[in-house]
Amino acid sequence: MPAHTHPLPNGLTLAFERRATPGFSFHLRVPLGSAHDPVGQEGTAGVVEEWLYKGAGQLSARQFQDALDDLGVRRGGGSDAEATFFSGSGLGADLGAALELFAELVRRPKLPDSELPVLLDLARQDLESLQDSPAERLGLAARQLVFGGSGYAHPGSGTPQGLSQITPASARAFWQRSGARGSILTVVADTEAQTIIGLVERLFGDWQPGDAQPVKPQPQLGGSAHLQGDSQQTHFTFTGRGVSPHSPDWFAWHLALTALSGGSASRLFHAVREERGLAYTVHAGPQVVGGEALLSGYAASTPQRAPETLDVMLSELRRWRQGLSQAEFGRAQNALMASTVFGSESIRSRSGGMARDLALFGRVREPGEMRAEIELLTLERVNAFLESYDPGPLGLVSLGPQPLSAPQTGSEAAHV
Amino acid sequence: MSEPLPPLRPVKHQLASGLTVLTERDPDAQTLAMGFFVRTGARDELPAELGASHFLEHLMFKGSETVSAPDLNARLDALGGQANAFTSEEATVYHAASLPEQQHDLLSTLSVLLTPALRPEEVGTERGVILEEIEMYADQPDSRLMDLLHAEYWGQHPLGQLVLGTAQTVGDLTPDVLRRNFTARYGTPNITLVVCGQFDESSVLAAAEQVSADWPRTTFERALTPHTPTGGLSLTIDADLSRAQVALAAPGLDHADPLREAAHVLTEIIGGENGRLYWALIDTGLSDSADLSHAEYDGAGTFEGGFSCDPPRTQDVLDAYRAVLRDVQDNGVSETEVRRAARKIAVGAVLRGGTPQGRLFTLGMDYLARGELLSADESVQRYADVTPEQVRAVLERRPFDTLRVAALGPIEALS
């Protein structure tokens, strides 16, 4: 049954899909994330997300967790640059009780002063553990290169300086900005839509609107950076221009990316791994941050082979823009169509996907509707798109014992 | 609420080729998933040939005598790009999923994997990929630590053999050695095809009979060597790391043990997101991660866990971790803890069983491990039915008296 979208007067958007399933799954997205961290208090959103779990309504932290366990609810969540997430799944009969617990958590958290120092210290520990992971250090440096100066540049755990300036009062004020406006709740279960609407109106109908405004990222293209590291492999990533989710070329871009890096016959996998055995991990794909789409790629090879890996990837990108073959087009089209089914098959991935759709497109896309759009694409259309598509100049960041040699990191070679 | 769906039942078929096929048809599923579950892994290798199982897994994607590697890759991608494989200590699994209308292509393509050409030039290229994979894990402190822990806990026992092998053994594996390993361990009696979701059973069985008709019938017996775990502690100092990481292993239950579900409930009570370690170590800020899980094998099993923390706190956190284990072992668990943990695991199993791909792994791995054919409902019920007495029976074996500890990081001393 298609999803039913029901906006509440206070600004909360509810979307519900009925399925024949013994379970339920919900996903609540509150549009306050680390990009909203007050300047000088970086890390606030991440710490507050943890703080919410330290007691809510009449329940202590432990009673809250015990109540979820009594229902057998599997929970997920966290925060990213744009939003804070809460998700739960369990057996159908327990949906009301589970949602009620999360409504308490989001709307009536205790936020006890005494718990904040431990959470700030855990965020500091998390920042230090990033230093032990080359891939995470690299990702962080790439964010700084692309989003430098904006709220998108720092990690969710903040910065040491930012964490040191967070107080109970400042963190509490941050969460007071949260509310129904811009928040999204998606539910998949086997029950009547009216029952869900009634439940959600009772739990969230009088939620304050809040004042969370989206933060616009302003990605910078080009540039390069190297992080010195004694890692076994040289890791590198590049970032280029993407195609807006609202562009008519959105599916053409995705189909072309599937041919570039979507499987074992894809261009990058074939050229780097199958033909030359240069890397175990190599990929390129879409990255959407704050509504802005980027093209990003990653690979890691031992230091003496990394320059060749980068060369091969860049030359494959250039060749890709010259167009796909009919066979490549057909495979990528099939894969994209299948992914619409696989991506919505489990109730957990469906409720998450519905929330992403509402945040990105303002509506829930039905798998059938997406398949129809993908089916309309033609080789000529995709190749015409590729001809006009200019992802460069690429921003390149590497990490390893030696910088990737100059000809590869130079601005000319990084144009594709 | 609508009427509950009738429970699905898996069915076992024995083909003339020697291949075993398990089918579980779900008329409401939108997709179908299938996998070849091969009962072989790193523990079945000769010490000089470590990494052979995993190397073979990679080479299977290089095509057969009649299908080239690029053709095989193109056929797999055309099915929707859901194909993959993994190798563990005891199993090697090749799996894929597709839309129901591609049922025939799915089986014929996946079957190509099981008749590899093992061309010498492709062995050379793929060796490069695997050596990169080894270096990739060497950049991850938690992977390095698990290798250290396993080497110390298992000693010379085959369950301590590294799945990827070492740069040395992988460098030495020749096409002939790989071919010998394939022939010895990929006979049809050692392979089970599992098919779940939306498909036509009779045509799947007929096609499976046809593709496997000429496969080797070699029988393979796993050598089960006894293992006597010993406690102890090792410290690997690495001044370049920022964090201390500690991993622990203790003797657990094997596949056949009727208390294995109770052991999982115990680890949820201790190491779950609302478990004792969370409240003792993370809620207090001592450590930023702490967990415990249970792994079972043929003839052996382990409790495995660990934590990461600020290096100067390592001794305090290790003491607190040990105190949690000691307290559970000496003072037991409450009925409420058992009820909550059992329910949580059971609900997780219900949700996982909601897709053909989720169901494929539960069905295939359970069958490989114990030769049992359990419906999804029966698997869930086994967890839901775990009693406090069963958890106490696990604790009465005093698993945490023999604790092997491995630590990695800029740690000065540890006892």
Interface residues (C-beta under 8 A of the other chain):
Chain A: A20 T21 P22 G23 S25 A61 R62 Q65 D66 L68 D69 D70 L71 G72 V73 R74 R75 S89 G90 L91 G92 A93 P117 V118 L119 D121 L122 Q125 D126 E128 S129 Q131 D132 S133 P134 A135 D190 T191 D230 S231 Q232 Q233 H235 T258 G262 G263 S264 A265 S266 F269 H270 R273 E274 E275 R276 G277 L278 A279 Y280 T281 A300 S301 T302 R305 A327 G330 R331 A332 N334 A335 M337 A338 S339 V341 F342 E345 S346 I347 R348
Chain B: M1 S2 P4 L5 D28 Q30 T31 F61 A69 P70 N73 A74 L76 D77 A78 L79 G80 G81 Q82 A83 A97 S98 L99 G124 T125 E126 R127 G128 V129 I130 L131 E132 E133 E135 M136 A138 D139 Q140 P141 D240 L241 S242 R243 E273 N274 W279 I282 D283 T284 G285 D288 S308 C309 D310 R340 A341 R343 K344 A346 V347 G348 V350 L351 G354 T355 Q357 G358
